[in-house]
Amino acid sequence: MRIYFDNAASTPLDPQVIAAMTEVMHTHHGNPSSIHAEGRQARTLIEQSRRTVAKHLKASIGEVFFTSGGTEANNMALKNAVRDLGVRRVISSATEHHCVLHSVQALDRHTDDLEVIYLQLDGRGYPDIDQLKELLADPSKTTLVSLMHANNEIGTMIDLARVGAICQEYGAYFHSDTTQTMGYYPIDVATNYISFLTGSAHKFHGPKGVGFIYINGDNMISPYLDGGAQERNMRAGTENTYGIVGLAKALDLAYTEQDSRRAYIRHLQQYLKASIEAEFPAITFNGDPDKGHYKLLNLRLPASPQTDLLLFNMDIAGISVSGGSACSSGTDTGSHVLRAIHGDTDNAVNMRVSFSHFNTEAEIDRFLEVLRAILRKGQ
């Protein structure tokens, strides 16, 4: 039986989510835009799901829009902010997910008067908040700050409330990619200043291909996709009814069980961390594992013949881990996150291990057994 330790890339569907989606597939085939009974039933399911998401975010239902996932949602936030809100300066970091970085780069190429600034980072991947304040003190340009809540590769987290308060103080818009923390940490948009945040169902045991964006009601933006009146005229296209129902069910389960899941997953993380520290002193950790996202550890191993094919050998042994962002798998460019922190000369081998409440201590013991065998091979 394989061991799945790549939950930061995608999570297995919860059986209750599968059941909820299957029921919709069997019994609700109407187009949500149709006025007949089947259409109205599908529309009701979508609006019930919207209320569920809004409830957990402390948002208005009119501020939640369903998308095809986190990538579309982040593109929507960034590009609409520049197009519709007059943003002419974007402040971000070089460790953002590629869907943010590449969107910012595209905006920079195609917007003549746009200024893009990347904050300095410390050795654990934290952006320089003092630099952010200094930049925001210049009121000459309408500014959007885009900083992810938790890094998907190393788990380093920003203080969402603090950054939001700073942006509010200086009159800047604030977008946060909350894809990795949605369902894992409480997020309250009623008491915290956030202009845009995003979520993707498959990161919290929901289906792939569906996500959402929260847009603060004070931000008036135009439709991102044209061609229909769906999503309150914000995103054209027939809605993915059963995907949306699955998203809402998964998010509801994640927040209902949040405390117990967090305690259990944190225990698994700390169990592996303590085991690594006790047995493999040469292995260190990227990021700030004691204060970062509790669902992952990013191991940093000295380069050696034994670690050249580390991920490949783990896979052969039946253990799924990754070297970083799964959205860039199949490339040999390395981790842009770790390169931004450590520079181009770094040749360490990095391995991300990410957990869910479906994992066990026994699986970690097996991981350690395999790692031990790989590192001792040829010695």
C-alpha positions as CSV (number, residue, x, y, z in Angstrom):
1,M,0.0,0.0,0.0
2,R,1.5,3.3,-1.0
3,I,2.0,6.2,1.4
4,Y,0.9,9.6,0.3
5,F,2.8,12.5,1.8
6,D,2.1,15.2,-0.8
7,N,-1.0,16.8,0.6
8,A,0.3,20.3,-0.1
9,A,0.0,19.4,-3.8
10,S,-3.4,17.8,-3.6
11,T,-5.5,15.9,-1.0
12,P,-7.5,12.8,-1.3
13,L,-11.3,13.3,-1.6
14,D,-13.1,12.9,1.7
15,P,-15.7,10.0,1.5
16,Q,-18.4,12.4,2.6
17,V,-17.5,14.8,-0.2
18,I,-17.7,11.9,-2.7
19,A,-21.1,11.0,-1.4
20,A,-22.4,14.6,-1.6
21,M,-21.1,15.0,-5.2
22,T,-22.4,11.6,-6.3
23,E,-25.9,12.5,-5.2
24,V,-25.8,15.7,-7.2
25,M,-24.5,13.8,-10.3
26,H,-27.3,11.3,-10.0
27,T,-30.2,13.6,-9.3
28,H,-29.4,17.2,-10.3
29,H,-28.6,17.6,-13.9
30,G,-30.3,20.9,-14.7
31,N,-28.5,24.0,-15.9
32,P,-28.4,26.5,-13.0
33,S,-29.4,29.3,-15.3
34,S,-32.6,27.6,-16.5
35,I,-35.9,28.7,-15.0
36,H,-37.5,25.3,-14.9
37,A,-37.6,23.1,-11.8
38,E,-34.3,21.2,-12.5
39,G,-32.5,24.5,-13.1
40,R,-33.9,26.0,-10.0
41,Q,-32.8,23.0,-8.0
42,A,-29.3,23.3,-9.3
43,R,-29.3,27.0,-8.5
44,T,-30.4,26.3,-5.0
45,L,-27.5,23.9,-4.5
46,I,-25.0,26.5,-5.7
47,E,-26.4,29.3,-3.5
48,Q,-26.5,27.0,-0.5
49,S,-22.8,26.2,-1.1
50,R,-22.1,29.9,-1.4
51,R,-23.7,30.5,1.9
52,T,-21.5,27.8,3.5
53,V,-18.3,29.4,2.2
54,A,-19.4,32.9,3.2
55,K,-20.3,31.6,6.7
56,H,-16.9,30.2,7.4
57,L,-15.2,33.4,6.1
58,K,-17.6,35.7,7.9
59,A,-18.3,37.2,4.5
60,S,-21.4,38.4,2.7
61,I,-22.7,35.8,0.2
62,G,-22.4,38.5,-2.5
63,E,-18.6,38.6,-1.9
64,V,-18.0,34.9,-2.8
65,F,-17.5,33.8,-6.5
66,F,-16.8,30.3,-7.7
67,T,-14.0,29.7,-10.1
68,S,-12.2,26.8,-11.7
69,G,-9.5,26.8,-8.9
70,G,-6.9,28.9,-7.2
71,T,-5.0,29.8,-10.3
72,E,-8.0,31.4,-11.9
73,A,-9.0,33.1,-8.7
74,N,-5.5,34.6,-8.2
75,N,-5.4,35.8,-11.8
76,M,-8.8,37.4,-11.3
77,A,-7.7,39.3,-8.2
78,L,-4.5,40.6,-9.7
79,K,-5.6,41.5,-13.2
80,N,-8.9,43.0,-12.2
81,A,-7.2,45.1,-9.6
82,V,-4.9,46.7,-12.2
83,R,-7.7,46.9,-14.8
84,D,-10.5,48.2,-12.7
85,L,-9.2,49.7,-9.4
86,G,-6.4,51.9,-10.9
87,V,-3.6,49.9,-9.3
88,R,-0.3,51.1,-10.6
89,R,2.1,49.6,-8.1
90,V,2.2,45.9,-7.1
91,I,4.2,44.8,-4.0
92,S,4.7,41.1,-3.7
93,S,7.5,38.6,-3.0
94,A,9.6,36.3,-5.1
95,T,8.4,33.2,-3.2
96,E,4.7,33.5,-4.3
97,H,3.1,30.6,-6.2
98,H,3.8,30.8,-9.9
99,C,0.1,31.7,-10.6
100,V,0.7,34.9,-8.8
101,L,4.3,35.5,-9.9
102,H,3.5,34.9,-13.6
103,S,0.4,37.0,-13.4
104,V,2.3,39.9,-12.0
105,Q,5.0,39.4,-14.6
106,A,2.4,39.5,-17.4
107,L,0.8,42.6,-16.0
108,D,4.3,44.2,-15.8
109,R,4.9,43.4,-19.5
110,H,1.5,44.7,-20.7
111,T,0.9,47.7,-18.4
112,D,3.2,50.6,-19.4
113,D,3.0,52.5,-16.1
114,L,2.9,49.6,-13.6
115,E,5.6,49.4,-11.0
116,V,6.4,46.0,-9.5
117,I,8.4,45.6,-6.3
118,Y,9.4,42.4,-4.6
119,L,10.0,42.5,-0.9
120,Q,13.3,41.3,0.6
121,L,13.3,37.9,2.3
122,D,15.1,36.6,5.3
123,G,16.6,33.1,5.5
124,R,13.3,31.5,6.5
125,G,11.3,33.1,3.7
126,Y,9.6,35.9,5.7
127,P,9.0,39.1,3.7
128,D,10.4,42.3,5.1
129,I,7.4,44.0,6.7
130,D,9.4,47.1,7.6
131,Q,10.3,47.5,3.9
132,L,6.6,47.1,3.1
133,K,5.7,50.0,5.4
134,E,8.4,52.2,3.9
135,L,7.1,51.5,0.4
136,L,3.5,52.1,1.3
137,A,4.5,55.4,2.9
138,D,4.8,56.7,-0.7
139,P,1.2,57.6,-1.6
140,S,2.0,58.5,-5.2
141,K,0.5,55.3,-6.7
142,T,-2.5,53.2,-6.0
143,T,-1.0,50.0,-4.6
144,L,-1.9,46.3,-4.4
145,V,0.0,44.2,-1.9
146,S,0.0,40.5,-2.8
147,L,1.4,38.1,-0.2
148,M,0.5,34.5,0.3
149,H,-0.8,33.4,3.7
150,A,1.4,30.3,3.8
151,N,4.1,29.3,1.3
152,N,3.2,26.1,-0.5
153,E,6.7,24.8,-0.5
154,I,8.2,25.7,2.9
155,G,5.2,26.6,5.0
156,T,6.4,30.1,6.1
157,M,3.4,32.2,7.0
158,I,2.6,35.9,7.2
159,D,0.5,37.4,9.9
160,L,-2.6,38.0,7.8
161,A,-4.2,40.4,10.3
162,R,-1.0,42.5,10.7
163,V,-0.3,42.8,7.0
164,G,-4.0,43.7,6.4
165,A,-3.9,46.4,9.0
166,I,-0.7,47.9,7.5
167,C,-2.4,47.9,4.1
168,Q,-5.5,49.5,5.5
169,E,-3.5,52.2,7.3
170,Y,-1.8,53.2,4.1
171,G,-4.8,52.9,1.8
172,A,-3.5,49.9,-0.2
173,Y,-5.5,47.0,-1.5
174,F,-4.5,43.6,-0.1
175,H,-4.7,40.3,-1.9
176,S,-3.6,37.0,-0.2
177,D,-3.3,33.6,-1.8
178,T,-4.9,31.6,1.0
179,T,-5.0,28.4,-1.0
180,Q,-2.8,26.5,1.5
181,T,-4.5,27.7,4.6
182,M,-8.1,27.7,3.6
183,G,-9.8,25.1,5.9
184,Y,-6.7,24.8,8.1
185,Y,-6.7,28.2,9.8
186,P,-9.7,30.5,10.7
187,I,-10.0,33.4,8.3
188,D,-12.3,36.2,9.3
189,V,-12.8,38.9,6.6
190,A,-15.3,40.7,8.8
191,T,-12.7,41.8,11.3
192,N,-9.5,41.7,9.1
193,Y,-8.8,44.0,6.2
194,I,-8.6,41.8,3.1
195,S,-9.5,42.9,-0.5
196,F,-9.2,39.6,-2.2
197,L,-8.5,36.0,-1.0
198,T,-8.6,32.7,-2.8
199,G,-9.3,29.0,-2.2
200,S,-9.0,25.7,-4.1
201,A,-11.1,22.7,-3.1
202,H,-8.6,20.0,-3.8
203,K,-6.3,21.5,-1.1
204,F,-8.8,20.7,1.6
205,H,-10.1,17.2,0.5
206,G,-12.5,18.5,-2.1
207,P,-12.5,18.0,-5.9
208,K,-10.1,19.4,-8.4
209,G,-11.2,22.0,-10.9
210,V,-13.2,24.2,-8.5
211,G,-12.3,27.1,-6.3
212,F,-13.4,30.5,-5.2
213,I,-12.5,34.1,-4.8
214,Y,-13.6,36.5,-2.0
215,I,-13.9,40.0,-3.3
216,N,-14.5,42.7,-0.7
217,G,-17.8,44.4,-1.4
218,D,-16.2,47.8,-1.5
219,N,-14.1,46.8,-4.6
220,M,-16.1,47.4,-7.8
221,I,-14.6,45.3,-10.6
222,S,-15.8,44.2,-14.0
223,P,-16.5,40.7,-15.2
224,Y,-13.3,38.5,-15.5
225,L,-14.9,36.2,-18.2
226,D,-17.5,37.5,-20.6
227,G,-20.4,35.5,-22.2
228,G,-23.0,35.1,-19.6
229,A,-24.5,36.4,-16.3
230,Q,-23.3,33.6,-14.1
231,E,-21.7,34.4,-10.7
232,R,-23.5,37.7,-10.5
233,N,-22.2,38.8,-13.9
234,M,-18.6,38.3,-12.6
235,R,-17.6,35.0,-14.3
236,A,-19.4,33.7,-17.4
237,G,-19.9,30.0,-18.0
238,T,-22.2,27.3,-16.7
239,E,-21.3,26.5,-13.1
240,N,-19.8,23.2,-12.0
241,T,-22.7,22.3,-9.8
242,Y,-21.4,19.1,-8.3
243,G,-17.9,20.5,-7.9
244,I,-19.2,23.5,-6.0
245,V,-21.3,21.2,-3.8
246,G,-18.1,19.2,-3.1
247,L,-16.1,22.3,-2.3
248,A,-18.7,23.5,0.2
249,K,-18.9,20.1,1.8
250,A,-15.2,19.7,2.1
251,L,-14.8,23.2,3.5
252,D,-17.6,22.7,6.0
253,L,-15.9,19.4,7.2
254,A,-12.5,21.1,7.4
255,Y,-13.8,23.9,9.6
256,T,-16.1,21.7,11.7
257,E,-13.2,19.4,12.5
258,Q,-10.5,22.0,12.4
259,D,-9.3,21.8,16.0
260,S,-9.0,18.0,16.1
261,R,-7.4,17.8,12.6
262,R,-4.9,20.5,13.4
263,A,-3.8,18.8,16.7
264,Y,-3.4,15.5,15.0
265,I,-1.5,16.8,11.9
266,R,0.7,19.0,14.0
267,H,1.6,15.9,16.1
268,L,2.6,14.0,12.9
269,Q,4.7,17.0,11.7
270,Q,6.5,17.3,15.1
271,Y,6.9,13.5,15.3
272,L,8.7,13.5,12.0
273,K,10.7,16.6,12.8
274,A,11.9,15.2,16.1
275,S,12.8,11.8,14.5
276,I,14.8,13.6,11.8
277,E,16.7,15.7,14.3
278,A,17.5,12.7,16.5
279,E,18.8,10.4,13.7
280,F,19.9,12.7,10.8
281,P,21.7,15.7,12.2
282,A,22.9,16.7,8.7
283,I,19.4,17.3,7.6
284,T,17.9,20.7,8.4
285,F,14.6,22.3,7.6
286,N,13.7,25.1,5.1
287,G,11.3,27.7,6.4
288,D,10.2,28.0,10.0
289,P,8.7,24.6,10.8
290,D,7.7,25.4,14.4
291,K,5.8,28.6,13.5
292,G,4.9,27.8,9.9
293,H,2.0,25.8,8.4
294,Y,1.6,22.6,10.5
295,K,0.8,20.4,7.5
296,L,4.2,20.3,6.0
297,L,8.0,20.0,6.5
298,N,10.6,20.9,3.9
299,L,13.7,18.8,4.5
300,R,17.1,20.1,3.3
301,L,19.7,17.4,2.7
302,P,23.4,17.9,1.7
303,A,24.0,16.9,-1.9
304,S,25.5,13.5,-2.2
305,P,25.4,10.5,-4.6
306,Q,22.7,9.0,-2.2
307,T,20.4,12.0,-2.6
308,D,20.8,12.5,-6.4
309,L,17.6,10.5,-7.1
310,L,16.0,10.9,-3.7
311,L,12.4,11.6,-4.8
312,F,12.6,8.9,-7.5
313,N,13.8,6.3,-5.0
314,M,11.1,7.3,-2.5
315,D,8.5,6.8,-5.3
316,I,9.9,3.4,-6.1
317,A,9.6,2.5,-2.4
318,G,5.9,3.5,-2.5
319,I,6.1,6.9,-0.8
320,S,4.8,10.0,-2.6
321,V,6.7,13.2,-1.6
322,S,7.8,16.2,-3.7
323,G,10.6,18.6,-4.1
324,G,8.4,21.7,-4.1
325,S,5.4,22.9,-6.1
326,A,3.6,20.1,-7.9
327,C,2.3,22.7,-10.4
328,S,5.8,22.8,-11.8
329,S,6.5,19.1,-11.9
330,G,8.2,17.8,-15.0
331,T,10.6,20.7,-15.1
332,D,14.3,20.8,-14.1
333,T,14.4,24.4,-13.0
334,G,14.5,23.7,-9.3
335,S,12.5,25.5,-6.7
336,H,12.1,29.2,-7.3
337,V,11.2,29.6,-3.6
338,L,14.4,28.2,-2.3
339,R,16.4,29.9,-5.0
340,A,14.9,33.3,-3.9
341,I,16.0,32.5,-0.4
342,H,19.3,30.8,-0.8
343,G,20.5,32.0,-4.2
344,D,21.6,30.2,-7.4
345,T,24.7,28.6,-5.9
346,D,22.8,26.4,-3.5
347,N,23.0,22.7,-4.4
348,A,21.2,21.1,-1.5
349,V,18.5,18.5,-2.1
350,N,15.1,19.5,-0.8
351,M,12.1,17.3,-0.1
352,R,8.7,18.4,1.0
353,V,6.7,16.1,3.2
354,S,3.1,17.2,3.7
355,F,0.4,15.5,5.8
356,S,-3.3,15.1,6.3
357,H,-5.5,13.7,9.0
358,F,-5.6,10.4,6.9
359,N,-1.8,9.8,7.6
360,T,-0.5,7.8,10.5
361,E,2.7,7.5,12.7
362,A,3.2,4.1,11.2
363,E,3.5,5.7,7.8
364,I,6.1,8.2,9.1
365,D,8.1,5.2,10.6
366,R,8.1,3.6,7.1
367,F,9.2,6.9,5.6
368,L,12.1,7.0,8.0
369,E,13.0,3.4,7.3
370,V,13.2,4.1,3.5
371,L,15.1,7.4,4.0
372,R,17.6,5.5,6.3
373,A,18.1,2.9,3.6
374,I,18.6,5.4,0.8
375,L,21.1,7.5,2.7
376,R,23.2,4.5,3.8
377,K,23.2,2.9,0.3
378,G,26.8,2.8,-1.0
379,Q,28.4,3.8,2.2
